[in-house]
Each structure stands twice: as structure tokens, then as C-alpha cells.
Amino acid sequence: MEQNAKIPRLKMLDGIRGIAILLVVLTHVNPTFILSSLPLFIKPYVALVFTSGVTGVSLLFILSGFFMGYIYPNPVSTLHFLQKRYTRIFPLFLTMCVFMLLIRNLPNLAWYLQISYILILALITNIFWVFIIKRVIQSAKFSKGIFISFLIIQALVACFYAIWIMRHTPLYFNQQLPVYIREGTIGLVNATLTLGLGNYVPMLDGVYWSLASEVLFYILYPIVAVPLIALTLTKGKFTKLLFIATFIPLFVGIYLISHRLAVLSIFQFELFFYFVTGISLAYFYRLHTTKFEKVTSFFNGKFSFITLLLFFILVFSKQFIINYTSDTLLPWMHILWAIPLTFIIALAINHKSTLSKFLSSKVLVFLGTISYSLYLSHTAIIHLVEKNSTVTSIFLNVVQIIIILLVSVVISFVLYQLLEKPYFTKSKSNEQSTKQSITFPTVTKKTSYVIFAIILFYVLTIFGTYQSNFNFFSKTYPNNATFFVNGNKVSNQSYIYVKANNVVDMQFQSRENNLGILVMHIDHVSYKNIKDKSLILMFHIKEVGMKNWYATSSYQLIDIGDDLNHVFGFPVIASSMGKKYLVEFNLSSLSTPEYVRLDTSQKTIRSVYSLNKKQMFTHPISLLNFIFNKIENVASDTSAQLVLYLFLPFAFLSLFLLYTSRKKLIDN
């Protein structure tokens, strides 16, 4: 299937980007005085304006999926596709990474110097990228070589982080490594977006998690998404909708796995369904334009104003509903809300609706145009303005937020002109010089390889995740632990509470060598419906009698629910058998209504030990018995069974669609 390559610009989608980035920016400002001055009956609703950042990111993810399906329905070359996406995002991103690393190490720089450094770094990048590479060298091979070199650097940094850094203790990384190596590692891991491969390296900016998710989506799109799209292109609408629906339990299952493997939770896989609905909308719009216009035309005329009202209701009600959603249902709510948000974006594409006209306003289109620059720079500007201004009243609070918005927009506009606009200018010239028809994917042997690879990978991931809380060659034992609160021994209590101004200690004795993980049942409790995003649960462990902590980890409390099997990981302690260890828990804030409840029953507290692989492989019978026991343990694990059941609808329907397309596979 082919279509003309000429693609009209949809300005109203730039307007959605503008609103999305405003939601993200307003989530990061401090509206304390504004909210405190409001009456109680209206305060929760106004607070939604300052807490709907995740909804803003959700809208951006839908738009990313839409534009991938709209502009690149069937990339001819995966490498060329990724080069274009990397060229789009990394020049500006790397510039901001260098700036954020600079500010991290020079926190007391004057405000005018910080702004100067942003502009100077952007100008240097512009000279290197636009002038030297694009105008002086003008070599496609050279540009491709830079891209491939960056991919190699990504792979090397990923290996360095996962294989070497994560094998050492946090104490070693934070205190014993030379400063230039530690800070260099932080800069490289952030710049290559390999943050999800470990939990030692801090994010230079809290928004980088979404970029890591975005880049992962770009990588998976031509490799996985396009072959799967081919399965349903020739099928009926019911089959297409059913196939899309199977992704809902699939992403819930992936969410559960990622939160068991704590380092992967940074990707927030539940939000990947927004990419799916965005891609689906793009294909429906491209392939069934007449039907699309017929459906959306219902809201023309008298009902046109409803689209604008519905847009704001859906955008702000997501966070409102999430505030009252239980932790068990939270991933389902995040995923399912993609459907109404995608529907309202579909209505926005209808040029005749009030919503489309509102979103096409010059202000929102302008904000949408500079949204990527605004996304990457706004937190630095917020920190800069808040550090250099004091707020003591609602008036000053409003003025501060206005200054933040104005300065952020000005800086973002300059960054856009220097580091984003050259990409679009180059892209337009390439489109004019090469007229190519756009093709849609068809079922090939690659489709079957992708489906079987997904099934195999998912099953192995379940096995690797649920056979142990550590790795395949490990043992798990329950602990007989003793608890202390502020130094006082506690006994005969089912639960102990980690609250403000108290420290909870736990002592236990290791039963084996190679201690590497503690598993506990913990529960995050809040008196408020809105939880504090900055609150951290600190975890420390050391041998009893030793002066320094062996390892220290931090966990965002907002990500912790009622976790029956919360994993506290640390580098393996080789000679741990028979030794006693002290674990300390405390909260990062001394004034908070939130607390953590620890289950002290012995069955819920377990320690995980790595086994000696050499010894296992020299005794084949013991190894086989060990593997059989592992399989049996996973098969009887109710959590593993749930994750598998959530995957089955997608797996069975994919195989069925593949089977019905076997004639095309034979022809190819």
C-alpha cells in the first residue's frame, strides 16, 4: 500500500503540545501560597493545575506515537530511522546535560552566569552541528559515522554502568571513587539515557525518565511495532480493536515485572500504551480519512463547543481520579485513560471543531513549537528563579510563577532557533529534493520472528524475575529479625511504623555467603489524598559493629504502595555467613503526615543469597534438580501466574493472526 509523501501540518497538535508542556512546567513550580489561600471546597480542583504533569507527558506520548505512525508508517531502514530520531533529540539534550552537570558541580554560580552558560553551550553546539558538520563537511557518511559512534558509546556506557558500577557498593561509588570519575559517570549515563540499567546514578534532571522511555519507543518502533501493525492492516475493525485491547493487560504485566525489577521502573511501562493508541489513531486517520471525518463531524455545528469542554474535563480529571485510585488499580487507570485522551485528540484533528480552533491559536502553537526546548530547560529556570527570589505572599507567588514562565519561554525560543530549527530546515530540504511514496507494512517472515521473539523473551523474563528476587543461581531464606525504634527494642508487634523523627533498625543473621537482597512487606500510608512527590525512604545496611554503612539506597515513597515483596538490593557481600547485619530505615523529611509500615512477621522478611556457579556446574545432577525446583517454584508463584495470564490474550491473538496470514508468508 502506498500514499503520496506530502504530509500536511496539523497545527492543532502543536497546540496540544503547548498545553501538555504547560502542565509539566506548572507541576514543577511551587504554588504553596496560592493553594493555601484558597477555600477548601475549591483547593483540590485548582491543585489539579499544578499536579497534572503526568497527564502532560501522557499527551506527549500519544502525539509521539501519532507522528511515528503518521510520518513513518513503514521505515525502510531501521538505522536511518533511528539516525533521524537521534539527530532530532540529542543535540539539544546533550547541550542541557552538559549544563546540568556544570550546575551540579558549581551550584553557587550567579543567575546571569547560569543563563550565559546555557546560551554559550547552545551556540557551541550550533557551530559544531549546523555550521561544521552540515555546511562545511556536508557528508552523509560522516554524519552516519557520528551516529554509529554514539550508539557504540551508548552500549559501552550501558555495559560500564550495569557490569562494573553496579557490582560495587554505593559507598564506593559515592565516596571512594575519584570525583572526576563519579561525575563523569553521572554525566555519561544521563547523556546516553542508560539510567534504567542501575540505580546508583542520579538523574541530572527529573524529566529525563520520559526521554529514556521516548528513545526506547523509537528503538522498538521499527523493530517491533511496525511488524505487529502489519498483522492487522488487512483485518476488520473488530479484529483491530481486539488486538489493541490485548495490549492493556500486556502492559499491566510489564508494569508488574518492571516494579519487581526496581531499576526498570524508571521507564514507567504502563504509559507505553499511550504510544500504541497514538499509532492506532495515525493509521486510522491515514487509511480511513472519510470514516474519520464522518465520526468527528458529529461534533460540528451546535455541538462544537462540547469538544473544548470535554478536552479540559478529560485532561484534568485523570489526576483527580488517580488521587483516589488504589495502588492495585493504578496501572490499569493509567493505561485505560489513554483511550479517552486519544479520542479527544482525534476530535482536535477535526478542523471545524471549536477545540481545533482553540488549539490552533498562535500562543499555543508557539508553545508547542518550542515545547521540547521548554521541556528540557524549564526545571533549570525554575530552580534559578526560586533560588534568587523569596515568596512571602500569594501576590509574590503569582509573580514568581509568571517570571518562571516568561524566562523559560525566552530561553526555550533561543534554544529552538539554535538547536531545533536547523533540523526541521534540513528535513524540509530533503523532502523537496527526494519525492518518495509512503508505504505501509505487510506481513513478512520478519513478523513471525518478532512474535516468537516477544513470546520467548516474555516467558524467560517471567522466569528470570519470579524464580528469585535476585538471579537464577540464588537461594531465599526467611529471617528471624529483631527490630528497634530509636534504639529501643520492640517485641510482639505485627507492624512497626517509620514516621517523622524516628529511626527503625532491624538486625538479622546471615545464613549463607553472598548476601545480596532483602525482601520485605512494606506499606506506604498517607493521611492526604495527594502524596508528597519529594519524600524518600532511606535504606542503610552494615555489619553489626562496623563504623561505616556498607550500602545506602533511596526509594521514592510515591512509587511504593502496599508492596508484599519490596526488594532492597545492594552489592553482594561475599563473606556474609554467620554474621549479623544492621538495617536502618528512615524518611528524608522530618515534617510529613506520611509514613511507612513494616511487616515484622518472620515469613515476610527474607534474605537472598547468590550461589557458587562453579560448584553447581561440577555436579550435573544437583544442577538439574536445582533447575527443576526453580521451574516448580515459578509455576506455583501466584504473582508469576498473574503476569503470564495477562500476557496470554496478546500471545494467542498474535499467533492466530499470524496463522491466518500464512499464505502471505509463503508468498514472501
Order of alpha helices (4+ residues) and beta strands (2+ residues): beta-alpha-alpha-alpha-alpha-alpha-alpha-alpha-alpha-alpha-alpha-alpha-alpha-alpha-alpha-alpha-alpha-alpha-alpha-alpha-alpha-alpha-beta-alpha-beta-beta-beta-beta-beta-beta-beta-beta-beta-beta-beta-beta-alpha-alpha-alpha-alpha
